[in-house]
Amino acid sequence: MQSPPSPQASLLRYALWVVAAAIAWALIVSQVNAQAVSPAMGFDEARHLLGRTSFAAQPSEIADFAKLTRAQAVDRLLAETRRTVAYPAPLWATSYERIYRPEMSQEERQKAQRREQVERALELRAWWTAEMLSTPSPLTEKMTLFWHNHFATSQVKVRVAQLMYRQNVLLRQYALGNFGALLREISKDPAMLIYLDGAQNRKGMPNENFAREVMELFTLGEGNYGEQDIKEVARAFSGWSIDLDVGEFRFRRPQHDDGEKTIFGQRGRFNGDDVVTLLLKHEKTAEFIVGKLWLEFVSPQPNSAETRRLAKVFREGGYEIKPLLRAMLLSDEFWMPTHRAVLVKSPVELVIGSLRQFRFEVEDPAPFSVVMRQLGQDLFGPPNVKGWPGGETWLNTSTLLARKSFLNRLFRVDEMGSPELAGTTTALIDRDLMGERRQRAQTRLALNGGGSMAGESMMAAGANATPFGVNNQMKGQYHFDANKWFAQYPNESDSSLLWKTLLAGPPVQATELKYDLAGVRAIALDPMYQLK
């Protein structure tokens, strides 16, 4: 028979039980306290969060998020992000082919290539516009746009629309993934290799363009490297090229300089992958990326102490973007009242946000991609390698007038009365895309379920044409169901709900707000509507 436990053993078991019970009770109390100190956000905070992380905050979404704590809301947003598109791409985008037509003369073949490149470039803009309008995860598209501006690459120089499409897919895949993996992939991206002349970088004839920009604009920031580092990094990336027949990355070993190099004070036979590793180990990389994300989501002036704290989170987290964004969106700085309505909406945010906010049914997104270009943000065509400067530079005498013209046209009462709402715009192609003479042209493209868009011939517009001229109307481009939209606001006696939903702060122009199209237009034309 087994002897009964000794009094000492029984006492020990009892003590362990008491400790376990105390720990369990402490956990319960801590959870209760956590809930007590983390109340639901409420309407204003929910609107602020959605206004910064999406293109538009719908009343139902705000009400839904208002019930959550800050942490719950941020986690929900991050959990709903995507890595792929929701809208079908044009059929040609997923293939790669070069025009070989032996029956054509060289001049005819070059002309056909230019025409195809221009049409596909316009089609590509329309496709991304459609994706932003239809995506179930606006944060994904906002981050894709952020990285498109960070790793700025332009169709104007790359010329091959398929390569620009592939880069866009790449940016979306890693938009909220791992920055280190994105940096490695973008350094081998064919569009980037063309844009920054990486394909021309070879042993004995180093091209320093990518070497300079990968440090100044992509990772470290200006002043955190030397001229000798540029030269050595260029040597390390030599031999990184593309196969034009298939449009893919190729490492050409005979063109690679495998000699010893000194980069950031370290010596070795470094190649391009080694350089990426060195850049990710450099403490300034995390700070630089955090600083740019701060300008995108928090305020125009980064807080240096918070930037360093978040950079540590980013670096120690292996450069995972989601944990960084979570920490940033849950920081006290993000929620400060003084940091609300201080960021200027980009043209994309203004146009896409307006169409999503008012639930426009858009038949043809192409004109709206042109509108965004008119307002200063040409998708797949940033002005230079530095991208769009953003911030207050979005607003000047010309663009502010164009913004108001767009919004005024969007909410014209006389055009809202019929289902056949007339959306008027002149699709101006202001810049020479393929080396042809500078011109202004009009184009209209129709989306057919992701199939190829049939582009109308480009017709020269008058030199004095305006973004919303009345001479070139395109009927039925979009439709606004006023009755359905106003049904979201059943209490017409409380106009504050209307402007609290649509504006990041109290309206600047103190007017009597009404629940009709004129009232909506008045809110949209309020200066506060330009901010987020």
Secondary structure, DSSP 8 states (H G I E B T S, - for coil): ------HHHHHHHHHHHHHHHHHHHHHHHHHHHHHHHS----HHHHHHHHHHHSS---HHHHHHHHTS-HHHHHHHHHHT--SS-SS---GGGG-------TTS-HHHHHHHHHHHHHHHHHHHHHHHHHHHHH-S-HHHHHHHHHHHHHT---HHHH--HHHHHHHHHHHHHTTTSBHHHHHHHHHT-HHHHHHTTGGG-BTTB---HHHHHHHHTTTS-TTSS-HHHHHHHHHHTTTEEEETTTTEEEE-GGG---S-EEETTEEE---HHHHHHHHHHSHHHHHHHHHHHHHHHT-SS--HHHHHHHHHHHHHTTTBHHHHHHHHHTSHHHH-GGGSS-SB--HHHHHHHHHHHTT-EES--HHHHHHHHHTT--TT--SSTT----GGGG-SHHHHHHHHHHHHHHT-HHHHSSSS-EEE------S-SSSS----EE------TTS-------EE--TT--TT-TTSEEETSEE--HHHHHTT---TT-THHHHHHH-SSS-SS-----SSHHHHHHHHTSGGGGB-
